[in-house]
Amino acid sequence: MPVIAIVGAGPGLGIEIARAFGKKGFQVALVARTQSKLDALAEELGSEGIEAAGFAADIKRPDTITAAFEQITDRFGRVDVLEFSPVDQTLAAVNVLDVTLDNTAPQLEFYLGGIHAIRQVIPGMIETKSGTILVTTGGGSIHPFPGLANITLAAGALRNYTLNLHEELAQHGIYVAHVGISAWIGGGHPGAAPEVIAEAYTELYETRKEPELHYVALEN
């Protein structure tokens, strides 16, 4: 069975992406900081017939990410799809006029933690000349959003890395795409329902057409 690893798995979009891929026959590895929360998500998926397990790790601590992916490989085998979409709501956003190195550095550390997670799966994907990497940020990484400037600066850096990976890894049969979400997920707009957004991820996986999707669902 193919394997998807979801880094930043939670009860909103994360579990819906897990559910969408699980329904297509994937085993699911859930990665986030709190093991008890991951276990609850895995149990919920298991009750639906989706094989899932949680692996606690913190993207700001690369050693824990390395250990988690070793555990994933031991449990499920090689990762076929990596989806990266963590959120840290404890990091404060600032307006573009207030951006400094000090208030941007924590955001960069957080978002660029994705690089280490992605590097865990690239060698195996190159070896088999197959695989998919989907990297999620807010839509501010694509379209200006001055009120969240330190966040969008860091997310934009991760977006740039992802698009460069798309160009480099295509020759190895690996599909890489960035998903920028401009939506209040679960905020009431039908298109912003997490289960609806999750379907866009399976479509990207199946079509492998574009290096980027800007998913917009803001108006009621």
Legacy VTK file of the C-alpha trace (Angstrom):
# vtk DataFile Version 3.0
C-alpha trace
ASCII
DATASET POLYDATA
POINTS 220 float
0.000 0.000 0.000
1.233 3.539 -0.701
2.130 5.771 2.228
1.399 9.446 2.865
3.166 11.363 5.631
1.383 14.506 6.811
3.637 16.908 8.714
1.542 19.293 10.752
-1.378 16.901 11.085
-4.298 18.247 13.064
-8.075 17.953 13.440
-8.858 20.361 10.585
-7.250 20.198 7.165
-4.660 17.618 8.221
-7.084 14.853 9.090
-9.171 15.604 6.004
-6.121 15.210 3.769
-5.384 11.955 5.606
-8.977 10.839 5.100
-8.984 11.764 1.394
-5.802 9.803 0.695
-6.804 6.986 3.036
-9.952 6.447 1.002
-7.694 5.940 -2.000
-5.845 3.118 -0.272
-3.019 4.993 1.442
-1.552 4.176 4.816
-1.220 7.391 6.798
1.656 8.653 8.948
0.642 11.652 11.052
3.397 13.964 12.293
2.946 16.784 14.813
4.228 17.736 18.257
1.773 16.014 20.612
1.586 12.217 20.606
-1.748 12.006 22.421
-3.447 14.203 19.828
-1.915 12.176 17.010
-3.103 8.963 18.608
-6.651 10.328 18.763
-6.555 11.244 15.073
-5.133 7.844 14.152
-7.870 6.119 16.167
-10.546 8.162 14.378
-9.127 7.211 10.990
-8.777 3.602 12.068
-12.474 3.480 12.917
-13.104 4.335 9.255
-10.897 1.525 8.000
-7.855 3.721 7.288
-4.555 2.438 8.670
-2.867 5.348 10.441
-0.304 6.017 13.152
1.123 9.115 14.815
4.779 10.076 15.148
5.535 12.998 17.450
8.117 15.514 16.217
8.782 19.250 16.203
9.877 20.854 12.936
12.003 23.315 14.923
13.979 20.321 16.231
15.448 18.548 13.185
16.612 15.557 15.224
13.001 14.743 16.118
11.966 14.954 12.462
14.760 12.570 11.484
13.700 10.135 14.200
10.030 10.352 13.206
10.746 9.502 9.583
12.923 6.581 10.620
9.969 5.318 12.653
7.610 5.872 9.735
9.870 3.832 7.463
10.077 1.055 10.041
6.284 0.981 10.409
5.037 1.563 6.873
7.983 1.559 4.492
8.993 4.266 2.041
6.944 7.471 1.942
5.205 7.941 -1.417
3.567 11.301 -0.664
4.739 13.989 1.750
2.339 16.775 2.681
3.709 19.634 4.778
1.283 22.081 6.407
2.111 22.934 10.019
0.796 26.046 11.760
2.168 27.691 14.890
-0.370 30.156 16.240
1.940 31.178 19.077
4.133 33.114 16.635
2.920 36.708 16.420
2.207 38.357 13.087
3.261 41.951 12.381
2.447 44.570 9.772
4.974 45.122 7.008
5.994 48.468 8.541
6.921 46.678 11.758
8.950 43.831 10.257
12.364 43.351 11.859
14.950 40.617 11.803
13.971 39.714 15.364
10.271 39.147 14.653
10.922 37.449 11.325
13.612 34.994 12.450
11.175 32.749 14.434
8.884 32.568 11.413
11.776 31.596 9.158
12.893 28.940 11.624
9.377 27.538 11.671
8.583 27.540 7.960
12.021 26.545 6.771
11.858 23.577 9.115
10.011 22.149 6.152
13.289 21.813 4.307
14.564 19.196 6.746
11.289 17.268 6.580
11.354 17.275 2.792
14.961 16.128 2.717
13.939 12.996 4.613
11.986 11.689 1.625
13.932 12.976 -1.381
16.639 10.260 -1.483
14.093 7.422 -1.510
12.022 9.150 -4.154
15.048 9.727 -6.379
16.039 6.091 -5.950
12.641 4.865 -7.149
12.069 7.757 -9.566
8.632 8.353 -8.101
6.908 10.336 -5.387
4.927 13.461 -4.601
5.725 16.391 -2.311
2.967 18.899 -1.518
3.894 21.978 0.518
1.185 24.188 2.016
1.361 27.805 3.143
-1.105 30.636 3.461
-2.024 32.485 0.292
-0.017 35.486 1.479
3.064 33.740 0.150
1.614 34.360 -3.341
-0.486 37.521 -2.982
0.559 40.483 -0.776
-0.944 40.595 2.712
0.781 43.465 4.585
-0.829 42.685 7.935
0.940 39.323 8.154
4.192 40.434 6.606
6.688 38.493 8.722
4.666 35.304 8.227
4.282 35.773 4.486
7.973 36.590 4.137
8.900 33.250 5.699
6.157 31.356 3.864
7.315 32.958 0.631
10.806 31.623 1.207
9.415 28.097 1.619
7.292 28.595 -1.511
10.389 29.606 -3.473
12.252 26.521 -2.264
9.298 24.334 -3.253
9.055 25.767 -6.763
12.782 25.273 -7.251
12.399 21.677 -6.112
9.642 21.244 -8.699
12.068 22.235 -11.436
14.917 20.090 -10.134
13.084 16.899 -9.202
10.855 16.585 -12.263
13.757 14.928 -14.115
13.668 12.188 -11.448
9.954 11.497 -11.877
9.058 13.332 -8.651
6.145 15.754 -8.566
6.478 18.770 -6.261
3.812 21.442 -5.826
3.051 24.392 -3.585
-0.474 25.002 -2.293
-1.234 28.544 -1.137
-4.541 28.704 0.735
-6.428 32.004 0.819
-9.380 30.886 2.924
-10.612 30.867 6.491
-10.585 27.093 6.758
-13.828 25.916 8.286
-15.092 29.491 8.439
-18.427 28.913 6.758
-17.702 29.341 3.051
-18.560 26.033 1.335
-15.265 26.039 -0.529
-13.335 26.599 2.687
-14.545 23.389 4.335
-11.444 21.295 5.100
-12.900 18.204 3.431
-13.436 20.218 0.241
-9.922 21.663 0.259
-8.505 18.178 0.858
-9.934 17.029 -2.461
-7.684 19.554 -4.203
-4.685 17.678 -2.812
-5.754 14.326 -4.207
-6.435 16.014 -7.540
-2.913 17.460 -7.603
-1.520 14.035 -6.741
-3.464 12.372 -9.527
-2.980 14.961 -12.286
0.600 16.096 -11.480
0.056 19.053 -13.806
0.903 22.319 -12.100
3.725 23.402 -9.766
1.343 25.589 -7.775
-2.273 25.899 -6.708
-3.625 29.121 -5.219
-6.772 27.947 -3.467
-9.117 30.894 -2.871
-12.414 30.718 -0.936
-12.897 33.912 1.001
-16.288 35.388 0.094
-19.583 34.044 1.452
LINES 1 221
220 0 1 2 3 4 5 6 7 8 9 10 11 12 13 14 15 16 17 18 19 20 21 22 23 24 25 26 27 28 29 30 31 32 33 34 35 36 37 38 39 40 41 42 43 44 45 46 47 48 49 50 51 52 53 54 55 56 57 58 59 60 61 62 63 64 65 66 67 68 69 70 71 72 73 74 75 76 77 78 79 80 81 82 83 84 85 86 87 88 89 90 91 92 93 94 95 96 97 98 99 100 101 102 103 104 105 106 107 108 109 110 111 112 113 114 115 116 117 118 119 120 121 122 123 124 125 126 127 128 129 130 131 132 133 134 135 136 137 138 139 140 141 142 143 144 145 146 147 148 149 150 151 152 153 154 155 156 157 158 159 160 161 162 163 164 165 166 167 168 169 170 171 172 173 174 175 176 177 178 179 180 181 182 183 184 185 186 187 188 189 190 191 192 193 194 195 196 197 198 199 200 201 202 203 204 205 206 207 208 209 210 211 212 213 214 215 216 217 218 219
